[in-house]
Every structure is written in structure tokens, then in C-alpha cells.
Amino acid sequence: MPVLKRGTFLIPEDQFLNKWPVVACDQFTSQPDYWRRTALLVGDAPSAYHIILPEAELGGNDAERIAAIDRTMEEYLSREIFRRIPEAYILVERTLHDGTVRRGVICLLDLEQYDYREDARTPVRATERTVVSRIPPRVRIREDAALELSHVLLLCSDPTCALLENAERGEKLYELELMQGGGHLAGYLVGGAAAARFDAALAAYERGTDGGFCYAVGDGNHSLAAAKSCWEALKAKDPSLAGTEHPARYATVELENLFDPAQRFEPIHRIVRNVEPEALLATLQKGCARGGAPVEWHAAEKSGTLCFGPDTLPLAALQRALDAWLEAHGGEIDYIHGGDVAVALSRQERSIAFLMPPIDKNTLFDSIGKSGVLPRKTFSMGLAEEKRYYLECREIKSLQRTKE
């Protein structure tokens, strides 16, 4: 069975397009003002903002918010604000702030061939350790949803950069400037004979891995894990679904190439709050050794570096130490895109930021294939503003419930 295939997608009609796309829900978690500005920009217009739950806004009346999301999805479908794109791929071109263009292809991923566990040997694997406790909130959002919106970025490893070149531009489906500094986005139909040619290109790429590790989840793994959980629950309720082509077996992803020159990996920094920085640093320094990669820290007006042993991944050592400290002494940790943002947050009372060194993306597939997943929040595919914005949707509720 192919790992990826065509899908039937919904995109907003032109009159609704400008206010529709918003950035992935797991961005700007420590910057609630970003999401307040998004809400003001969108207003009451149809928008993906009204049918997602940003992580920055979790922890209020989540059940009521999710119920409102479900109602809004049904309303959007009844108002027919979408254009239907049947059995196709969508080629997307994202122009970033520096003028580079990052290419991707919207398609469906077979959840039967994906596993987020650290020892996975499936064709599709996570790049970083999955925090299982983060899956249930996403399951609650998805399980009764009429629409699937996806911010999953899936990576192929193609040094020749030939695979995505086989996705030939057809009709332009949309083009717009993304709000809040997201850059420029255009989408093109890959249908008919062009879709058949891309089917063949994907099949050749997957055969080239000898049935092994084909794709890595670069972003959105917890959302993909939630889709997997929903599919497994559906099969448990109706075992006859196993082995079928039921639509809930698939999840929407954007396929990108690890070796795309526009594909930049950025480190994800740590901010630790409600701690005494001096006491935390004293503990961390006990695990330091000469010769390791430096980890820069900032607390108020002070700064310095910590070095972990030369044979130790700095982030792994730091994360273990931070987890142990927080469990013993309390405090809160968050994950920040952008060193300047992390440093600014470190000036808050009883806070300390740790700036992580960059990761070499060229070693990613080899590292995962040989050693398994990386520590959680190791890297980011671009800065927060460069993450995937929700645009394409897929109708799933009626499909998921056909066997209930």
C-alpha cells in the first residue's frame, strides 16, 4: 500500500480567503497577545481561527470552546463557503521573509504506516519524543469535528530535490499574503494526469527505501498522533474497519523535502519560570564538563554558558536535568522560537532562558534511523511565523461515523 495518496480537499471561496488562514495552534504559546491580535484581525469573518483551539488559550472552559468549534464547523459547511477539490494533490509555494520559496504538496498519509513510539520501525516516524499527555486534548478536539485542519509538515529525504519537482503546477487555487507576518502563499492544483505522474513519483521514492523509513514528521506530530488515536478507537469499536480504505484511516499532511534550500532548521529554546535561577544553575553546573557544545543562559541582566560532555547531545542532557529539577522543586517550562524572544522573557521575575545550539538537518534521517527519535522540542522547521498556516480542510465527521 502507498504511504501517501491524493485526497479530496476543501478550500475557502475567494471572498473568504484573506481572513481564513491562521498559524498552527501550537505556536506563540507564551505570547497570548499574538492570538488576541489574530482574533481582532479576523473578527466575525469565517476563519480557521474560529475552528481551532490555540494552545495559548487552553485551560479555560475547553469543553465549551470545543463545542463551539464543532457548531462553527457545521455552520461553515451549511453555508457552503468552501470550494471542493476532488481526488488531487495541492502544490503549495510559501515565500518567506528573505524571499526564498519553500515548496510542499498537500496529500493524505496512511495512519496504518505511522507510529510515534520511540522504537518505531514504520515507514513514517516521529522526529522527536512524543509527550503522550499532550495527545488527549487534541483527540477531544478531533473526535467530534466535522472538519480536519492540519498543520502537519512531513519530510522526505531527497538530496536530488527531484520528487517534489514531479508535482506539476496546474490551475492556481489561491494566492494571498498571510496575516501576522506569515509571508506569501500560493496553491496550485495537481490533478488528472499530473496527479497520476506524482503517484508514480511517490511510489518510486518509497520503493527506494526498500520498505523502510520513508518519511519523518517534522512538525505537528502530536496532532498526527491524535488522528492515529481516533482511527485506532474507531477500529476498536468496529473491527470490520481494519484493512479497509475508510477515510478516517488517513490524515492531511504537507510533504516537504528535507534538502530544500529554503528548509531551515531553527533551535527551540527553553524558558523556565517560577524558579530561583541561581539555585537551578548551581544544580545544572554539576552535570557540566569541558569540551561540550555550549548552551547559553540568560536571567534578568545576567548571562553565561553551560557545557555538557563532548559525547552528550546538549539538549538531551539539559532537558533531563530540567525535568528532574522541575519535578523536585516545581516551576514551569515553555518552548520558545527565536532567541530574542527567549531573552526578553528571561527578564521576567524568577525566570531563566536557555538558548540551544543549532542542529544539522542533513543528519536527521540517519540519526532517527539508527538511534530513534530525538528529545522533545529539539528543533523547529523555521521560525514561528514560518510554520504552516491552516488553509485546506477535509470533511471527516460524517465519514468517521458511517459505521457507528
Buried (B, 14 or more C-beta within 10 A) or exposed (E): EBBBBBBEBBBBEEEBBBBBBBBBBBBBBBBEEBBEBBBEBBEEEBBBBBBBBBBBBEEEEBEEBBEBBBEBBBBBBEEEBBBEBEEBBBBBBBBBEEEBBBBBBBBBBBBBBBBBBBEBEBBBBBBBBBEEEBBEBBBBBBBBBBBBBBBBBBBBBBEEEEBBEBBBEBEEBBEBEBBBEBBBBBBBBBBEEBBEBBBEBBEEBBEEBEEEBBBBBBBBBBBBBBBBBBBEEBBEEEEEBEEEEBBBBBBBBBBBBBBBEBBBBBBBBBBBBBBEBEEBBEBBEEBBEEEBBBBBBBBEEEBEEBBBBEEBBBBBBBBBBBEEBBEEEEBEBBBBBBBEBBBBBBEBEEBBBBBBEEBEBEEBBEBBBEEBBBBBBBBBBBBBBBBBBBBBBBBBBEBBEEBE
